[in-house]
């Protein structure tokens, strides 16, 4: 028998708070419990999670397909690299500049995307994905061409007593948490309801007074911005950018993370990010082709067997342990069952 | 002037490759309403099969024909084993699954045949004709002929046969097709089989020009998409015209517009699609679908 908890009630809030505190404690402990290579991998997980959250807003919630998010990621990364390499800019400036630039780029891609529905959009973003490397090489004076740009790693302030990789881990963690909270708030706000309404039925949404053009372009821009911010952190993690670092496969990886984590869930992005960071790596230790093969098989398997991803699966399992119900449902259940007390019309007068 | 003509001819020659890919894409779109991102990799895999048979001593033309037959079965197997079980109403699910097939085939080819480039002999004679300062290879001309024949056959299949009508009906509305007694499942299976064998033809035509390696189809697929989208995803004639148009514009832009050069040529079809679809969302030859609300 599942334990029933009313949504918004004290036990429910208590459960959520304990869970978040527990997760946070584990996350804070991680960089001290593992070696620097593992910490680097955990940082990458945060970075993928940010990009995937953004892409999920676009794909999962708004129903627009993008196979070109590696381009946004690359723009974010290069913005930071150029600012740091040439102007010694600090992190906050890099983040703001990259976020702004990728937001604008998102608007620029989102506007023509209005004319291209579904599969056509997939084609155009595919072209964007494949052109990224060529464009980066073309602006050689700015991007350093094929040789790429080196960036110094961030030195933590003295008083923190942290190693470089631990410091970066905490920066990535902070930003990831902020982005997570923002994404969650967005999806639960009027904005979130509007973009889901557009996905489900654009015409009906329009009739309700939602302007699909504004919301679609905005979603594209926000999701591009998420990828851009992730790109900035990526540069800090690997200290180097080159045009080949952002292949089409990166976009496919993001989509894979969504497929594994779950469409239209913000939490799913984290599960997906852990997955794409660790599983292919274990596979590639066996055989180089195997990693790609496993990727493909998993994408197919998830879309067929668990279209709602691991987040959807875990929800289905956890329902048997703890069931969160809405207060209204509960009120309904305890109200007298009116359906039985009303006699059908004419039933009593027959005799 | 002769440079211009030469560039146009070269453009038509590369465009015919894109047209071959676009035809396969259109066929599968027409019969199943799916945009198959794995089409390029399927064609690549078929070409490897032909190469393998040829390597074992089967004559080239026979090897290609055998690969076409094997691809037909393979395409149907992919539909039966994978695509059928995906929620067809979700465009994203279908895109993700075909991307998954893309990755699997790419990795399998790399695993079986390694990533080293192999050369693939052309089934056509290597004659080059010269007219003034313009040269024209028999290979390009014959490729165009093969594609023209394919286009006509596809047109006849879809417009003049009962089977083609059934395929169109199944793609338009599964439910209504089943009501009038068309097995939508069988049509889907046939669509995948046919488009896989068209892909095998495309691969055999392309491989002599590009060499054989697991990633050979990446760009071709993109240009094929561009051609198909340009011509209208549901028109065989449109696919060929679109593919040729992409080839010619790409070549001319690369030659005459300085800053595009050879590295940014990939952007040309990209802008071409946006420009065409902004004016005519159904493409040049596509049928505008009007919906009653």
Interface residues (C-beta under 8 A of the other chain):
Chain A: X59 X63 X65 X67 X112 X115 X116 X117 X118 X119 X120 X122 X123 X124 X126 X127 X128 X130 X131 X134 X135 X137 X138 X203 X248 X252 X255 X256 X259 X263 X287 X288 X289 X290 X291 X292 X293 X295 X296 X297 X298 X299 X300 X303 X304 X307
Chain B: X35 X37 X82 X85 X86 X87 X90 X91 X92 X93 X95 X96 X97 X99 X100 X101 X102 X103 X104 X105 X106 X107 X108 X110 X111 X218 X219 X222 X225 X226 X229 X233 X263 X264 X266 X267 X269 X270 X273 X274 X277 X278 X281 X293
